[in-house]
Amino acid sequence: MLTSLQNPTIKQIRKLKSAKARKQQERFLLEGTHLVREACYHHYPLDIVCYTESWHDSHPELMRELPHRGNRLELVSDDVLKSIATTVHPDGVVATAPRLANSTPSLPISGIGLVIDRLQDPGNLGTLVRTAVAADIEGVWLSEDSVDVDNPKVLRASAGTWFQLPIAISPDLPELVRQSRQAGVQIIATCSDAGETYWDIDFQRPSLLLLGNEGAGLSPELLELADVQVRIPLANQVESLNVAIATALFVFEAQRQRQ
């Protein structure tokens, strides 16, 4: 059992709480039974799996699976587990995994794809991912200046669906949109003062939906590339919705039309 907080392996894992270290090590944290189980179910590779004795005793089936998924298993003390966890009350297991080993969305799309510009809140991104999977979205493209896709809060908010959605970080979202448009994909931009509502759009066509953060919205360059700009009708002087909620309205309207 690893009991020292100064153990070199534990110190390296603890560093993964920061975006800088995740980039340097090309690794990220998976915390909690649900995320570790989902990683195993979707055959996502694991590097080091740290678990407590009580967790080992409570999850015999998952423990039998882990040797086939993780390169290294480490029994650790409760204090060590707490030191590498990002939540106040961890449930007994934390793993590390390689970054961006999930599938990448391909272009051009045949269904609905999401282009996300400068999204900063990890909870919003995780909820957006969960919603996208539920609505059978083909993939998500994020701008490089968005929140880290493997931020621990993103993974927790996705409730494990993160492993099912093709996600890509794009260095040039406008160029990606141009290529899609040239391939016949409809480009839909969200804009609070647009003339049309999302109910007016034909989502049965292959479509890229462009979304920005609540504060700044979409960049002017992306707005100009859209075939159509749409809004969500809002009452009582409400200016905007949480981007994850707005995404849900769009993608489930698309799903309704396509079914």
PyMOL commands that set and color helices and strands:
alter all, ss='L'
color gray80, all
select helices_A, chain A and resi 8-15+19-25+33-41+53-58+60-69+78-84+122-134+152-158+161-164+173-182+198-200+220-225+243-258
alter helices_A, ss='H'
color red, helices_A
select strands_A, chain A and resi 27-31+46-51+70-75+93-98+112-117+139-143+167-170+186-190+196-197+207-212+228-231
alter strands_A, ss='S'
color yellow, strands_A
deselect
rebuild
show_as cartoon
